[in-house]
Amino acid sequence: MRFISYSAGTVPGVAISQDGRYRGLPVPSLGGDLQSFLGRPGELAGLTDRLSTAPEISLDAVTLLPPVTRPGKILCIGLNYRAHSAESGFEVPTYPTVFARFANGTVAHGAPLVRPKVSDLFDYECELAVVIGARGRHIDIDRALDHVAGYAAFNDGSVRDFQMKSPQWTMGKAFDDTGAFGPELVTPEELPPGCRGLRIRTILNGEVLQEADTADMIFDVATLVSTLSEAMTLEPGDVIVTGTPDGVGALRDPQVWLKPGDEVTIDIEQVGTLTNPVVQEGDR
C-alpha cells in the first residue's frame, strides 16, 4: 500500500492511494495518525480496509505532510555509496557513519526548502528513507526487514560550511526546513526486499545531477537496522536515511548550490518522486 499524511485546514488526515487516486479520513475519526498504526501490523491492515472505502480526496484541496510527522529519531547514514566516499576523499567505511537530523528540519513534498540566511552553501542529497514499524533492540540481521513499515524518498539538504565547522556533521543537517521527506510511505510488499536494485536520482531544474542504484549501498537496509539496534531501541516511526550517491553539489566542478527559484526532485524507482522549490529564508 501507499499512504500519505495530509492536513485539510488544521485537521490532519491519512489517505491511501488507489489507482492514482487518494481516499482519506481525518485523524480524529481514525483514532490516530499514520505513525500510531505502524507498530501494530493487524491494525495497519485494518486502517487500510477503512481507508479503501473512505471518500476520495483531491491533493489540490489539502496540504501534504511528511508521511511520519513526529519521528522520535531520524538517523542518517553518511558515506554509504562507494563512489560518494571516494569523491569525498574518505576510505570506504567498515562501520556505518551515523548522524542525526530532526523533525523541524524536514518538510513535505511540494513545500519549500529554505536556504538559510547565514549560508549560500546549500546542497542536495538524494536518499532512500526507511521507516521503522515493529519496535526492536538487538535485531538479528535475518529478521531486520520484518521491522520495516515502509520506504519513502528523502532529500538530506545540507548546509555545507556549517557541516564542516566541526568533525561532527549534525549542525549542517539541523537547519529548519532544509530537508524533504515523502510524498508517500510505500509498504514493503510493493518493493524488492530492502529496496535493493532501484534507481535513485537527484534532478535539479530538469538536469540529472545524481544517479545510482540502491544495490550500490555499502550497508544495506537490513544491516543498518540491525547495526543501529545494537545501540538503541528502534521505535515505530523512527526514520533511517540511508545515504547519498556521488554527484553532490559541493564536489562538482564547478560547484552547484541550491538557490532561490530552483526546483529539486528526488526520484526513486517504484518508491516515488519528491519535488520541492527552493526559497530564501525570510522570503516566504
C-alpha positions as a Markdown table, in Angstrom:
| # | Residue | x | y | z |
|---|---|---|---|---|
| 1 | Met | 0.0 | 0.0 | 0.0 |
| 2 | Arg | 0.9 | 3.7 | -0.4 |
| 3 | Phe | -0.1 | 6.1 | 2.4 |
| 4 | Ile | 0.1 | 9.8 | 2.6 |
| 5 | Ser | -0.3 | 12.1 | 5.6 |
| 6 | Tyr | -2.1 | 15.5 | 5.0 |
| 7 | Ser | -3.9 | 18.3 | 6.5 |
| 8 | Ala | -7.2 | 19.8 | 5.5 |
| 9 | Gly | -7.1 | 23.2 | 7.1 |
| 10 | Thr | -6.0 | 22.5 | 10.6 |
| 11 | Val | -7.2 | 18.9 | 10.7 |
| 12 | Pro | -4.7 | 16.2 | 9.9 |
| 13 | Gly | -5.6 | 13.1 | 7.9 |
| 14 | Val | -4.4 | 9.9 | 6.4 |
| 15 | Ala | -5.1 | 8.5 | 2.9 |
| 16 | Ile | -4.2 | 5.6 | 0.7 |
| 17 | Ser | -3.5 | 5.6 | -3.0 |
| 18 | Gln | -5.8 | 3.5 | -5.2 |
| 19 | Asp | -5.2 | 3.6 | -9.0 |
| 20 | Gly | -3.6 | 7.0 | -8.7 |
| 21 | Arg | -6.4 | 8.5 | -6.6 |
| 22 | Tyr | -6.5 | 9.0 | -2.8 |
| 23 | Arg | -9.1 | 8.1 | -0.3 |
| 24 | Gly | -8.7 | 9.6 | 3.2 |
| 25 | Leu | -10.2 | 10.3 | 6.6 |
| 26 | Pro | -9.3 | 12.8 | 9.3 |
| 27 | Val | -7.1 | 11.6 | 12.1 |
| 28 | Pro | -9.8 | 12.3 | 14.8 |
| 29 | Ser | -12.1 | 9.8 | 13.2 |
| 30 | Leu | -9.4 | 7.2 | 12.7 |
| 31 | Gly | -8.2 | 7.4 | 16.3 |
| 32 | Gly | -4.6 | 8.2 | 15.4 |
| 33 | Asp | -2.2 | 9.3 | 12.7 |
| 34 | Leu | -0.3 | 7.0 | 10.4 |
| 35 | Gln | 2.6 | 6.7 | 12.8 |
| 36 | Ser | 0.3 | 5.4 | 15.6 |
| 37 | Phe | -0.6 | 2.4 | 13.4 |
| 38 | Leu | 2.9 | 1.4 | 12.2 |
| 39 | Gly | 3.8 | -0.8 | 15.2 |
| 40 | Arg | 0.6 | -2.8 | 15.0 |
| 41 | Pro | 0.5 | -4.8 | 11.8 |
| 42 | Gly | -3.0 | -6.0 | 12.3 |
| 43 | Glu | -4.2 | -2.5 | 12.9 |
| 44 | Leu | -2.4 | -1.2 | 9.9 |
| 45 | Ala | -4.3 | -3.7 | 7.8 |
| 46 | Gly | -7.5 | -2.5 | 9.5 |
| 47 | Leu | -6.6 | 1.1 | 8.6 |
| 48 | Thr | -6.1 | 0.0 | 5.0 |
| 49 | Asp | -9.6 | -1.5 | 5.0 |
| 50 | Arg | -11.2 | 1.6 | 6.4 |
| 51 | Leu | -9.4 | 3.9 | 4.0 |
| 52 | Ser | -10.2 | 1.8 | 1.0 |
| 53 | Thr | -13.9 | 2.8 | 1.3 |
| 54 | Ala | -13.2 | 6.4 | 2.5 |
| 55 | Pro | -14.2 | 9.4 | 0.5 |
| 56 | Glu | -11.9 | 10.4 | -2.3 |
| 57 | Ile | -9.8 | 13.5 | -1.6 |
| 58 | Ser | -8.1 | 15.9 | -4.0 |
| 59 | Leu | -4.5 | 16.7 | -3.4 |
| 60 | Asp | -5.3 | 20.3 | -4.6 |
| 61 | Ala | -7.6 | 20.7 | -1.6 |
| 62 | Val | -5.2 | 19.5 | 1.1 |
| 63 | Thr | -1.6 | 20.2 | 2.2 |
| 64 | Leu | 0.7 | 17.2 | 2.2 |
| 65 | Leu | 2.7 | 16.4 | 5.3 |
| 66 | Pro | 5.7 | 14.2 | 5.7 |
| 67 | Pro | 4.5 | 10.6 | 5.9 |
| 68 | Val | 5.6 | 10.4 | 9.5 |
| 69 | Thr | 5.2 | 13.8 | 11.2 |
| 70 | Arg | 6.7 | 13.2 | 14.6 |
| 71 | Pro | 9.6 | 10.7 | 14.3 |
| 72 | Gly | 11.3 | 10.0 | 17.5 |
| 73 | Lys | 14.6 | 9.6 | 15.7 |
| 74 | Ile | 15.9 | 10.5 | 12.3 |
| 75 | Leu | 19.1 | 8.5 | 11.9 |
| 76 | Cys | 21.2 | 9.4 | 8.8 |
| 77 | Ile | 24.0 | 7.4 | 7.3 |
| 78 | Gly | 27.0 | 9.1 | 5.7 |
| 79 | Leu | 29.4 | 7.8 | 3.0 |
| 80 | Asn | 27.2 | 4.7 | 2.2 |
| 81 | Tyr | 27.9 | 4.6 | -1.5 |
| 82 | Arg | 31.5 | 3.8 | -2.6 |
| 83 | Ala | 31.6 | 6.5 | -5.3 |
| 84 | His | 30.5 | 9.1 | -2.8 |
| 85 | Ser | 33.1 | 8.1 | -0.3 |
| 86 | Ala | 35.7 | 8.3 | -3.0 |
| 87 | Glu | 34.6 | 11.8 | -4.2 |
| 88 | Ser | 34.6 | 13.0 | -0.6 |
| 89 | Gly | 38.2 | 11.8 | 0.0 |
| 90 | Phe | 37.3 | 9.1 | 2.5 |
| 91 | Glu | 38.2 | 5.4 | 2.7 |
| 92 | Val | 35.3 | 3.0 | 2.2 |
| 93 | Pro | 33.8 | 2.8 | 5.8 |
| 94 | Thr | 33.8 | -0.5 | 7.6 |
| 95 | Tyr | 31.1 | 0.6 | 10.0 |
| 96 | Pro | 28.2 | 3.0 | 9.3 |
| 97 | Thr | 28.8 | 6.7 | 9.7 |
| 98 | Val | 25.8 | 7.9 | 11.7 |
| 99 | Phe | 24.5 | 11.4 | 12.4 |
| 100 | Ala | 21.1 | 12.9 | 13.3 |
| 101 | Arg | 18.5 | 15.1 | 11.7 |
| 102 | Phe | 15.4 | 16.4 | 13.5 |
| 103 | Ala | 11.8 | 16.7 | 12.6 |
| 104 | Asn | 11.7 | 20.5 | 12.4 |
| 105 | Gly | 14.3 | 20.3 | 9.6 |
| 106 | Thr | 12.1 | 18.3 | 7.4 |
| 107 | Val | 9.3 | 19.4 | 5.0 |
| 108 | Ala | 6.8 | 17.6 | 2.8 |
| 109 | His | 6.6 | 17.1 | -0.9 |
| 110 | Gly | 5.8 | 20.4 | -2.6 |
| 111 | Ala | 6.8 | 22.6 | 0.4 |
| 112 | Pro | 9.7 | 25.0 | 0.0 |
| 113 | Leu | 13.2 | 24.1 | 1.1 |
| 114 | Val | 14.6 | 27.1 | 2.8 |
| 115 | Arg | 18.2 | 28.3 | 2.1 |
| 116 | Pro | 19.3 | 29.9 | 5.4 |
| 117 | Lys | 20.3 | 33.5 | 5.5 |
| 118 | Val | 23.7 | 32.6 | 7.1 |
| 119 | Ser | 25.0 | 30.5 | 4.2 |
| 120 | Asp | 24.8 | 30.2 | 0.4 |
| 121 | Leu | 26.3 | 26.7 | 0.5 |
| 122 | Phe | 23.1 | 24.8 | 0.4 |
| 123 | Asp | 23.4 | 21.3 | -1.1 |
| 124 | Tyr | 21.1 | 18.4 | -2.2 |
| 125 | Glu | 21.4 | 14.7 | -1.4 |
| 126 | Cys | 19.0 | 12.0 | -2.8 |
| 127 | Glu | 18.4 | 9.3 | -0.3 |
| 128 | Leu | 16.2 | 6.3 | 0.5 |
| 129 | Ala | 14.3 | 6.7 | 3.8 |
| 130 | Val | 13.4 | 3.6 | 5.8 |
| 131 | Val | 10.5 | 3.9 | 8.3 |
| 132 | Ile | 10.5 | 1.5 | 11.3 |
| 133 | Gly | 7.3 | -0.4 | 12.1 |
| 134 | Ala | 8.0 | -3.0 | 14.7 |
| 135 | Arg | 9.9 | -1.9 | 17.9 |
| 136 | Gly | 13.1 | -3.7 | 18.5 |
| 137 | Arg | 16.5 | -3.9 | 20.1 |
| 138 | His | 19.4 | -6.2 | 19.2 |
| 139 | Ile | 17.6 | -7.1 | 16.0 |
| 140 | Asp | 19.0 | -10.1 | 14.1 |
| 141 | Ile | 20.0 | -9.2 | 10.5 |
| 142 | Asp | 17.9 | -12.1 | 9.2 |
| 143 | Arg | 14.8 | -10.6 | 10.8 |
| 144 | Ala | 15.7 | -6.9 | 10.3 |
| 145 | Leu | 13.4 | -6.3 | 7.3 |
| 146 | Asp | 10.5 | -7.5 | 9.4 |
| 147 | His | 10.9 | -4.3 | 11.4 |
| 148 | Val | 10.4 | -2.0 | 8.4 |
| 149 | Ala | 7.0 | -0.5 | 7.9 |
| 150 | Gly | 7.8 | 1.2 | 4.6 |
| 151 | Tyr | 10.0 | 3.4 | 2.5 |
| 152 | Ala | 10.0 | 6.9 | 1.1 |
| 153 | Ala | 12.2 | 9.4 | -0.7 |
| 154 | Phe | 14.3 | 11.9 | 1.3 |
| 155 | Asn | 16.4 | 14.9 | 0.4 |
| 156 | Asp | 19.1 | 15.3 | 3.0 |
| 157 | Gly | 19.6 | 19.0 | 2.3 |
| 158 | Ser | 22.9 | 20.1 | 3.8 |
| 159 | Val | 24.4 | 23.5 | 4.7 |
| 160 | Arg | 28.0 | 22.5 | 3.9 |
| 161 | Asp | 30.0 | 25.2 | 5.6 |
| 162 | Phe | 28.2 | 24.6 | 8.9 |
| 163 | Gln | 28.5 | 20.8 | 8.3 |
| 164 | Met | 32.3 | 21.2 | 8.1 |
| 165 | Lys | 32.8 | 23.6 | 11.0 |
| 166 | Ser | 33.5 | 20.6 | 13.3 |
| 167 | Pro | 34.2 | 16.9 | 13.0 |
| 168 | Gln | 30.5 | 16.2 | 13.8 |
| 169 | Trp | 28.1 | 16.9 | 10.9 |
| 170 | Thr | 24.9 | 17.5 | 12.8 |
| 171 | Met | 24.9 | 21.3 | 12.7 |
| 172 | Gly | 24.9 | 21.4 | 8.9 |
| 173 | Lys | 22.0 | 19.0 | 8.8 |
| 174 | Ala | 19.9 | 20.6 | 11.5 |
| 175 | Phe | 18.7 | 23.9 | 9.9 |
| 176 | Asp | 14.9 | 24.3 | 9.8 |
| 177 | Asp | 13.2 | 23.3 | 6.6 |
| 178 | Thr | 16.3 | 22.2 | 4.8 |
| 179 | Gly | 15.3 | 18.5 | 4.2 |
| 180 | Ala | 12.4 | 16.9 | 2.5 |
| 181 | Phe | 10.6 | 13.6 | 3.1 |
| 182 | Gly | 7.8 | 11.9 | 1.1 |
| 183 | Pro | 5.5 | 12.0 | -0.6 |
| 184 | Glu | 4.2 | 8.5 | 0.2 |
| 185 | Leu | 5.1 | 5.8 | 2.6 |
| 186 | Val | 5.3 | 2.6 | 0.4 |
| 187 | Thr | 4.9 | -0.6 | 2.3 |
| 188 | Pro | 7.4 | -3.4 | 1.7 |
| 189 | Glu | 5.3 | -5.9 | -0.3 |
| 190 | Glu | 5.2 | -3.4 | -3.2 |
| 191 | Leu | 9.0 | -3.2 | -3.4 |
| 192 | Pro | 12.1 | -5.5 | -3.7 |
| 193 | Pro | 13.4 | -6.8 | -0.3 |
| 194 | Gly | 15.2 | -3.9 | 1.3 |
| 195 | Cys | 14.5 | -1.7 | -1.7 |
| 196 | Arg | 17.6 | -3.2 | -3.3 |
| 197 | Gly | 18.3 | -2.6 | -7.0 |
| 198 | Leu | 16.3 | 0.6 | -7.6 |
| 199 | Arg | 17.4 | 3.6 | -9.5 |
| 200 | Ile | 17.8 | 6.8 | -7.3 |
| 201 | Arg | 18.3 | 10.3 | -8.8 |
| 202 | Thr | 18.5 | 14.0 | -8.0 |
| 203 | Ile | 17.1 | 16.2 | -10.7 |
| 204 | Leu | 17.8 | 19.9 | -10.4 |
| 205 | Asn | 15.8 | 22.2 | -12.7 |
| 206 | Gly | 15.4 | 19.3 | -15.1 |
| 207 | Glu | 19.1 | 18.2 | -15.1 |
| 208 | Val | 20.1 | 14.9 | -13.6 |
| 209 | Leu | 22.9 | 15.5 | -11.1 |
| 210 | Gln | 22.9 | 12.3 | -9.2 |
| 211 | Glu | 22.1 | 8.8 | -10.4 |
| 212 | Ala | 22.9 | 5.4 | -8.8 |
| 213 | Asp | 21.4 | 2.1 | -7.8 |
| 214 | Thr | 20.4 | 1.3 | -4.3 |
| 215 | Ala | 22.2 | -2.0 | -4.7 |
| 216 | Asp | 25.4 | 0.1 | -4.5 |
| 217 | Met | 24.9 | 0.9 | -0.8 |
| 218 | Ile | 27.8 | -0.3 | 1.3 |
| 219 | Phe | 25.5 | -1.2 | 4.2 |
| 220 | Asp | 22.1 | -2.4 | 3.0 |
| 221 | Val | 18.8 | -1.8 | 4.8 |
| 222 | Ala | 18.9 | -5.0 | 6.9 |
| 223 | Thr | 22.5 | -4.3 | 8.0 |
| 224 | Leu | 21.6 | -0.7 | 9.0 |
| 225 | Val | 18.5 | -1.8 | 11.0 |
| 226 | Ser | 20.4 | -4.5 | 12.8 |
| 227 | Thr | 23.5 | -2.4 | 13.5 |
| 228 | Leu | 21.6 | 0.7 | 14.8 |
| 229 | Ser | 19.6 | -1.6 | 17.1 |
| 230 | Glu | 22.8 | -2.7 | 18.8 |
| 231 | Ala | 22.9 | 0.8 | 20.4 |
| 232 | Met | 19.3 | 1.9 | 20.7 |
| 233 | Thr | 15.7 | 0.7 | 20.6 |
| 234 | Leu | 14.2 | 1.4 | 17.3 |
| 235 | Glu | 10.6 | 2.6 | 17.7 |
| 236 | Pro | 7.6 | 2.8 | 15.3 |
| 237 | Gly | 8.0 | 5.9 | 13.2 |
| 238 | Asp | 11.8 | 6.2 | 13.5 |
| 239 | Val | 13.4 | 7.0 | 10.2 |
| 240 | Ile | 16.7 | 5.7 | 8.8 |
| 241 | Val | 18.1 | 7.9 | 5.9 |
| 242 | Thr | 20.4 | 5.5 | 4.1 |
| 243 | Gly | 23.0 | 7.8 | 2.4 |
| 244 | Thr | 23.6 | 9.5 | -0.9 |
| 245 | Pro | 25.5 | 8.6 | -4.0 |
| 246 | Asp | 28.1 | 10.7 | -5.7 |
| 247 | Gly | 27.4 | 13.9 | -7.6 |
| 248 | Val | 26.6 | 16.2 | -4.7 |
| 249 | Gly | 26.9 | 19.9 | -5.5 |
| 250 | Ala | 29.8 | 20.6 | -3.2 |
| 251 | Leu | 32.0 | 18.2 | -5.0 |
| 252 | Arg | 31.1 | 19.0 | -8.6 |
| 253 | Asp | 33.4 | 21.2 | -10.8 |
| 254 | Pro | 32.1 | 23.8 | -10.9 |
| 255 | Gln | 30.2 | 23.5 | -7.6 |
| 256 | Val | 26.4 | 23.6 | -7.7 |
| 257 | Trp | 24.4 | 25.2 | -4.8 |
| 258 | Leu | 20.7 | 25.3 | -4.3 |
| 259 | Lys | 19.4 | 28.8 | -4.7 |
| 260 | Pro | 16.0 | 30.6 | -4.6 |
| 261 | Gly | 13.9 | 29.7 | -7.6 |
| 262 | Asp | 15.4 | 26.3 | -8.1 |
| 263 | Glu | 13.3 | 23.1 | -8.1 |
| 264 | Val | 14.9 | 19.9 | -6.8 |
| 265 | Thr | 13.5 | 16.4 | -7.3 |
| 266 | Ile | 14.4 | 13.2 | -5.6 |
| 267 | Asp | 13.2 | 10.3 | -7.8 |
| 268 | Ile | 13.4 | 6.7 | -6.5 |
| 269 | Glu | 12.2 | 3.9 | -8.9 |
| 270 | Gln | 9.0 | 2.3 | -7.6 |
| 271 | Val | 9.1 | 4.4 | -4.4 |
| 272 | Gly | 8.2 | 7.9 | -5.6 |
| 273 | Thr | 9.1 | 11.4 | -6.7 |
| 274 | Leu | 9.7 | 14.1 | -4.1 |
| 275 | Thr | 9.8 | 17.7 | -5.5 |
| 276 | Asn | 10.4 | 20.9 | -3.7 |
| 277 | Pro | 11.0 | 24.5 | -4.7 |
| 278 | Val | 13.9 | 26.5 | -3.0 |
| 279 | Val | 13.3 | 29.8 | -1.3 |
| 280 | Gln | 15.4 | 32.2 | 0.7 |
| 281 | Glu | 14.9 | 32.4 | 4.4 |
| 282 | Gly | 12.7 | 35.4 | 5.2 |
| 283 | Asp | 11.2 | 35.5 | 1.7 |
| 284 | Arg | 8.2 | 33.2 | 2.5 |
